[in-house]
Amino acid sequence: MSGLEQRFPLGDSVSAGALLDELREEPPGGRLKVGDPRVVEFVTKFARKLLAPALARRFPELASLGFFLRKGELAKSLSTLETSGDSLRFPRGLVFHVPPANVDTIFVYSWALSALAGNSNVVRVSSRSAGAAEAVLEALNAAMEDVSPETAATIRATQRMVTYDRSDEISGALSLAADLRVIWGGDASVAALRKYPLAPHARDLTFPDRSSFAIASVRGWQEAAPEQRKAAAEGFYNDSYWFDQAACSSPRAVFWVGEETGAQAAGQEFRELLAAVLAAKQHVTEPAMAVQKRVSAYGAAVDGLVSSIHFDGNALATLELADATVMPREWLGAGTFANASVASLDELVPIVQRKDQTVSQFGFTREELTGFVTALGGRGVDRVVPFGSALTFAGVWDGYDLLSEFSRLVTVQA
């Protein structure tokens, strides 16, 4: 069987069979438990590496990851797993993660929550990963030097992040050995991995293609102070541009909700503020991305989906929808946003699909948002968050309570 490059913990290339044999052995100090102190120790040391100012300046998304993995946040997450009565909670066993290559940090959230639930883990890291992903791997390996020898030995015995070329043999072996397989990255990735059979007791946790959009209240915008409007544009920039708008939770359309004349004025001011943020951040659009943006925009016009197109340099393209009920959900290029106005949130209810994941919002009351989600009745939208929080990972994602999914309950009755 061909080899796997061990990226964390660092090690020699190994066959899938040998790696699985190692993971089946009893780790030093005994098998992991849910909320195991050894995992908590390692993850919190790792979080400190991510929060180092120099690293956070290079990769702002790693600061969010580091915050998520702080000891206090871990304790808060683990507290949701407390059981009572006849139930005891245990790890699932071996979890095989297949994350996407286009979002550099998602594999860490997936791995960390599974490890906190007490599982052994194998994470396939794409050979195309770079930048933040490489920085994460460096930080993980550096954290091994900061923990106790027992903790380091336990992590080395139970956790693996590997890279390997496409291989039916390896993917098949890891899938068959897994108690849970976690597939990120879209419909094609889910379909490709599902051709490898699981053990009869095992199952998949899948994160297929998703799409997200933003909503802004015209009334809320008009009532907001200038500082709040500027902060909204900065938050929207973070939501959209960190991963070139390719993240499933990044908005691809913006709906202004309220009176149409006010919507036009608010939308114009918002785009001016966003353009100012892009200039202040010295955002650079790669030539290939600029071409992609124009090809997609003009293609949407040819298809009759948009009534007008406005480019603010290479960084921002606004496509006015000819019909607000026909929302393009595919990625059109970084910084390309469909735009429309609707009189009320009720008009958006019929167009929401199960594929829709995150709604970024500005200016609405909790009651308005709750009414909107209630009207959807679970047909779509898994989370509604303020501008600036679309990429903030949470333990509940795509409607899954991940720590619960990564663990299992055993009932005991006397």
C-alpha positions as MATLAB code, in Angstrom:
seq = 'MSGLEQRFPLGDSVSAGALLDELREEPPGGRLKVGDPRVVEFVTKFARKLLAPALARRFPELASLGFFLRKGELAKSLSTLETSGDSLRFPRGLVFHVPPANVDTIFVYSWALSALAGNSNVVRVSSRSAGAAEAVLEALNAAMEDVSPETAATIRATQRMVTYDRSDEISGALSLAADLRVIWGGDASVAALRKYPLAPHARDLTFPDRSSFAIASVRGWQEAAPEQRKAAAEGFYNDSYWFDQAACSSPRAVFWVGEETGAQAAGQEFRELLAAVLAAKQHVTEPAMAVQKRVSAYGAAVDGLVSSIHFDGNALATLELADATVMPREWLGAGTFANASVASLDELVPIVQRKDQTVSQFGFTREELTGFVTALGGRGVDRVVPFGSALTFAGVWDGYDLLSEFSRLVTVQA';
ca = [
       0.000    0.000    0.000;
       1.432    3.417   -0.961;
       2.587    5.818    1.730;
       1.050    8.659    3.677;
       3.145   11.712    4.535;
       2.694   12.390    8.238;
       2.284   16.151    8.650;
       1.289   16.065   12.320;
       2.832   14.718   14.403;
       5.818   14.810   12.079;
       7.026   11.364   11.129;
       8.251    9.139    8.351;
       5.911    8.157    5.540;
       3.828    5.178    6.535;
       1.352    2.814    4.934;
      -2.327    3.093    5.792;
      -2.197   -0.373    7.332;
       0.706    0.516    9.613;
      -0.918    3.802   10.629;
      -4.164    2.057   11.535;
      -2.284   -0.580   13.514;
      -0.623    2.177   15.548;
      -3.937    3.895   16.233;
      -5.456    0.640   17.491;
      -2.832    0.300   20.230;
      -3.581    1.393   23.792;
      -2.166    4.944   24.195;
       0.095    5.826   27.132;
      -2.005    6.687   30.143;
      -5.022    4.803   28.826;
      -7.663    5.445   26.187;
      -9.011    8.932   25.667;
     -12.227   10.020   27.344;
     -14.696   12.756   26.449;
     -13.068   15.987   27.575;
      -9.805   14.198   28.263;
      -7.396   16.513   30.185;
      -4.508   15.493   27.929;
      -6.345   16.709   24.850;
      -7.450   19.894   26.610;
      -3.835   20.580   27.612;
      -2.565   20.113   24.083;
      -5.322   22.098   22.373;
      -4.936   25.071   24.719;
      -1.156   25.139   24.158;
      -1.837   25.032   20.431;
      -4.344   27.904   20.769;
      -1.674   30.076   22.368;
       0.549   29.531   19.342;
      -2.238   30.719   17.059;
      -2.862   33.833   19.152;
       0.749   34.990   18.909;
       0.560   38.550   17.492;
       2.954   37.932   14.597;
       0.987   34.915   13.358;
      -2.392   36.567   13.876;
      -1.274   39.562   11.817;
      -0.261   37.303    8.915;
      -3.412   35.187    9.061;
      -6.294   36.961   10.870;
      -8.469   33.848   10.578;
      -6.063   32.007   12.879;
      -6.818   34.454   15.683;
     -10.484   33.411   15.454;
      -9.435   29.777   15.568;
      -7.174   30.416   18.559;
      -9.991   32.171   20.408;
     -12.336   29.252   19.712;
      -9.791   26.831   21.213;
      -9.005   28.771   24.405;
      -9.395   26.790   27.624;
     -12.451   28.753   28.751;
     -14.173   28.249   25.396;
     -13.385   24.532   25.466;
     -14.874   24.201   28.945;
     -17.999   26.028   27.770;
     -18.344   23.683   24.774;
     -17.741   20.546   26.835;
     -20.344   21.639   29.381;
     -23.004   21.072   26.728;
     -22.201   17.342   26.837;
     -23.098   16.874   30.488;
     -25.423   13.914   30.953;
     -27.861   12.920   33.650;
     -29.982    9.963   34.585;
     -29.159    6.686   32.893;
     -26.835    8.052   30.179;
     -23.046    7.991   29.944;
     -21.147    9.625   27.074;
     -18.208    8.025   25.273;
     -16.063    8.678   22.182;
     -17.155    7.172   18.882;
     -13.731    5.640   18.175;
     -11.772    6.423   15.020;
     -12.842    9.452   12.972;
     -11.619   10.010    9.403;
     -11.844   13.654    8.271;
     -11.690   14.796    4.657;
     -11.720   18.630    4.649;
     -11.763   20.997    1.657;
      -8.606   22.561    0.230;
     -10.130   26.012   -0.302;
     -10.779   26.851    3.380;
      -7.472   26.489    5.161;
      -8.651   26.180    8.763;
     -11.827   24.083    8.694;
      -9.893   20.841    9.234;
      -8.649   22.131   12.598;
     -12.123   22.875   13.965;
     -13.316   19.453   12.850;
     -10.285   17.679   14.302;
     -10.209   19.617   17.590;
     -13.860   18.975   18.457;
     -13.506   15.301   17.602;
     -10.336   15.009   19.709;
     -12.082   16.782   22.617;
     -14.800   14.156   22.359;
     -12.064   11.564   22.982;
     -11.669   10.139   19.490;
      -8.608    9.002   17.611;
      -8.452   10.960   14.369;
      -6.993   10.761   10.889;
      -7.249   14.009    8.919;
      -6.400   14.106    5.240;
      -4.731   17.468    4.562;
      -4.768   18.433    0.890;
      -1.438   18.644   -0.897;
      -2.780   21.935   -2.332;
      -3.112   23.509    1.100;
      -0.834   26.453    1.740;
      -0.585   29.663    3.727;
      -2.703   29.404    6.865;
      -2.884   25.597    6.671;
       0.898   25.305    6.707;
       1.076   27.766    9.598;
      -1.451   25.634   11.499;
       0.597   22.481   10.989;
       3.733   24.265   12.166;
       1.900   25.486   15.272;
       0.545   22.003   16.005;
       3.988   20.456   15.845;
       5.501   23.283   17.901;
       2.842   22.782   20.599;
       4.095   19.206   21.091;
       7.190   20.729   22.703;
       5.117   22.682   25.251;
       3.097   19.848   26.793;
       3.976   17.159   29.303;
       5.720   14.019   27.995;
       2.618   11.933   28.768;
       0.378   14.302   26.829;
       2.778   14.408   23.881;
       2.926   10.605   23.804;
      -0.868   10.352   23.933;
      -1.373   12.856   21.124;
       1.263   11.101   19.029;
      -0.488    7.765   19.565;
      -4.032    8.934   18.780;
      -3.927   11.844   16.320;
      -2.678   11.957   12.727;
      -2.801   14.562    9.966;
      -1.581   13.113    6.692;
      -1.209   13.963    3.028;
      -1.449   11.429    0.238;
      -2.114   11.412   -3.489;
      -5.475   10.195   -4.714;
      -5.609    6.518   -3.840;
      -8.577    4.174   -3.797;
      -6.553    1.802   -1.662;
      -5.736    4.335    1.068;
      -9.097    6.115    1.135;
     -10.830    2.735    1.119;
      -8.767    1.402    4.032;
      -9.242    4.537    6.151;
     -12.966    4.612    5.417;
     -13.501    0.965    6.293;
     -11.626    1.377    9.578;
     -13.523    4.510   10.643;
     -16.378    4.654   13.122;
     -17.317    8.046   11.695;
     -16.299    9.684    8.413;
     -16.511   13.475    8.149;
     -16.645   14.864    4.607;
     -16.328   18.585    3.900;
     -16.014   20.330    0.581;
     -19.133   19.975   -1.501;
     -21.406   17.573   -3.340;
     -18.629   16.161   -5.528;
     -16.441   15.406   -2.515;
     -19.304   13.683   -0.717;
     -20.135   11.570   -3.785;
     -16.472   10.660   -4.372;
     -15.896    9.520   -0.770;
     -19.152    7.627   -0.489;
     -17.953    5.118   -3.066;
     -15.658    3.743   -0.342;
     -17.720    1.527    1.965;
     -17.920    2.027    5.710;
     -18.181   -0.658    8.358;
     -21.838   -1.586    9.009;
     -21.953    0.311   12.318;
     -20.250    3.449   10.977;
     -21.812    6.473    9.313;
     -21.016    9.688    7.459;
     -21.237   13.259    8.682;
     -21.383   15.319    5.492;
     -21.026   18.998    4.656;
     -22.061   19.315    0.983;
     -22.306   22.406   -1.229;
     -23.911   25.319    0.598;
     -24.681   28.906   -0.270;
     -25.187   31.992    1.891;
     -26.598   35.487    1.529;
     -26.879   38.737    3.457;
     -29.863   40.838    4.502;
     -29.811   44.477    5.616;
     -32.696   46.446    7.051;
     -33.219   49.798    5.362;
     -34.764   51.149    8.562;
     -31.906   49.715   10.630;
     -29.326   51.296    8.314;
     -31.013   54.675    8.448;
     -31.136   54.587   12.245;
     -27.539   53.400   12.629;
     -24.789   55.821   13.621;
     -21.985   56.453   11.091;
     -19.624   54.339   13.185;
     -22.057   51.409   13.066;
     -22.370   51.669    9.290;
     -18.596   51.688    8.895;
     -18.300   48.682   11.227;
     -20.915   46.869    9.139;
     -18.828   47.377    5.996;
     -15.701   46.154    7.788;
     -17.534   43.094    9.074;
     -18.907   42.353    5.620;
     -15.373   42.587    4.221;
     -14.191   39.938    6.708;
     -17.160   37.715    5.886;
     -16.525   37.898    2.152;
     -12.862   38.408    1.363;
     -10.922   36.213    3.816;
     -11.358   33.131    1.649;
     -12.037   34.913   -1.645;
     -15.776   34.492   -1.001;
     -15.390   30.726   -1.525;
     -16.328   29.739    2.034;
     -19.800   28.240    2.278;
     -20.813   30.871    4.836;
     -19.606   33.890    2.824;
     -22.518   35.911    1.373;
     -22.987   35.879   -2.389;
     -26.041   38.124   -2.511;
     -27.248   41.141   -0.525;
     -30.944   41.918   -0.022;
     -31.992   45.344    1.216;
     -35.268   44.995    3.080;
     -37.581   47.984    3.167;
     -38.767   50.912    1.057;
     -37.125   50.846   -2.394;
     -35.834   54.438   -2.584;
     -34.282   54.089    0.849;
     -32.817   50.728   -0.187;
     -31.086   52.312   -3.175;
     -29.561   55.065   -1.037;
     -28.494   52.669    1.707;
     -27.015   50.232   -0.792;
     -25.023   52.962   -2.493;
     -23.599   54.226    0.806;
     -22.781   50.681    1.903;
     -20.854   49.961   -1.296;
     -18.922   53.215   -0.907;
     -17.981   52.248    2.643;
     -16.995   48.756    1.502;
     -14.828   50.221   -1.262;
     -13.145   52.405    1.382;
     -12.432   49.311    3.496;
     -10.926   47.552    0.479;
      -8.693   50.561   -0.148;
      -7.646   50.790    3.515;
      -6.843   47.067    3.583;
      -4.873   47.496    0.349;
      -6.793   44.524   -0.996;
      -5.221   43.068   -4.130;
      -7.318   41.181   -6.675;
      -5.312   38.694   -8.695;
      -5.616   39.154  -12.486;
      -7.187   35.729  -12.951;
      -9.798   36.579  -10.309;
     -10.583   39.907  -11.989;
     -11.138   38.098  -15.287;
     -13.309   35.462  -13.589;
     -15.432   38.214  -12.054;
     -16.112   39.865  -15.380;
     -16.803   36.626  -17.198;
     -19.326   35.615  -14.522;
     -20.953   39.052  -14.377;
     -21.403   39.338  -18.124;
     -22.571   35.734  -18.278;
     -25.290   36.502  -15.726;
     -26.341   39.490  -17.844;
     -26.520   37.358  -20.994;
     -28.701   34.877  -19.095;
     -31.069   37.686  -18.162;
     -30.449   37.382  -14.426;
     -29.220   40.937  -13.883;
     -30.422   44.328  -15.052;
     -27.167   46.234  -14.472;
     -23.550   45.679  -13.421;
     -21.277   48.054  -11.559;
     -17.551   47.512  -11.023;
     -15.626   49.373   -8.313;
     -12.187   48.587   -9.678;
     -11.246   44.913   -9.679;
     -12.218   44.291   -6.065;
     -15.987   44.793   -6.043;
     -18.722   43.960   -8.532;
     -22.410   44.594   -7.878;
     -24.976   42.767  -10.008;
     -28.490   44.182   -9.746;
     -30.918   41.281   -9.994;
     -33.637   41.572  -12.609;
     -35.840   39.423  -10.381;
     -35.145   39.257   -6.637;
     -36.633   35.758   -6.493;
     -33.962   34.372   -8.844;
     -30.819   34.409   -6.724;
     -27.569   33.037   -8.180;
     -26.010   30.710   -5.612;
     -22.839   29.695   -7.418;
     -19.496   31.377   -6.764;
     -19.017   34.144   -9.337;
     -15.560   35.311   -8.344;
     -14.228   37.012   -5.209;
     -16.042   40.250   -4.449;
     -19.025   39.633   -6.755;
     -22.401   40.225   -5.133;
     -25.926   39.972   -6.453;
     -27.996   42.872   -5.123;
     -31.745   43.408   -4.797;
     -34.354   45.101   -2.637;
     -37.500   43.542   -1.181;
     -40.279   45.104    0.844;
     -40.144   42.606    3.698;
     -38.428   39.439    4.882;
     -41.599   37.550    3.965;
     -40.662   37.968    0.285;
     -37.477   35.971    0.861;
     -39.186   32.995    2.487;
     -40.318   31.301   -0.781;
     -36.884   31.535   -2.409;
     -34.879   29.955    0.421;
     -33.607   26.459   -0.356;
     -32.182   23.674    1.794;
     -28.791   24.540    0.300;
     -28.822   27.956    1.981;
     -26.666   27.922    5.096;
     -25.823   31.306    6.638;
     -27.731   34.574    6.600;
     -25.566   37.543    7.567;
     -27.722   40.394    8.844;
     -27.558   44.041    9.775;
     -30.147   46.241   11.429;
     -32.877   43.750   12.325;
     -34.408   43.070   15.724;
     -34.278   39.602   17.253;
     -38.044   39.373   16.881;
     -37.842   40.096   13.147;
     -35.146   37.460   12.646;
     -36.959   34.880   14.745;
     -40.108   35.470   12.742;
     -38.194   34.994    9.497;
     -36.610   31.717   10.619;
     -39.921   30.477   12.016;
     -41.600   31.173    8.672;
     -38.900   29.082    6.957;
     -39.870   26.127    9.125;
     -36.512   24.400    8.784;
     -36.617   24.267    4.974;
     -33.316   26.119    4.793;
     -30.876   28.406    6.661;
     -28.923   26.923    9.543;
     -27.655   30.120   11.142;
     -28.367   33.854   11.230;
     -25.458   36.013   12.387;
     -24.482   39.713   12.402;
     -22.230   41.148    9.701;
     -18.679   40.162   10.599;
     -19.582   36.773   12.101;
     -20.293   34.677    9.010;
     -16.922   32.915    9.202;
     -16.942   32.546   12.980;
     -17.069   28.818   13.553;
     -19.379   27.409   16.202;
     -19.873   23.989   17.737;
     -23.238   23.839   15.979;
     -22.586   23.900   12.225;
     -24.909   23.132    9.323;
     -27.480   22.178   11.933;
     -25.222   19.580   13.580;
     -24.187   19.753   17.237;
     -20.672   18.558   16.440;
     -19.534   17.487   19.901;
     -22.683   15.386   20.189;
     -22.091   13.921   16.734;
     -18.495   13.053   17.659;
     -19.617   11.138   20.766;
     -22.142    8.457   21.651;
     -24.435    7.693   24.562;
     -24.603    4.481   26.540;
     -27.566    3.957   28.878;
     -27.227    2.023   32.133;
     -30.215    0.894   34.142;
     -30.080   -1.171   37.351;
];
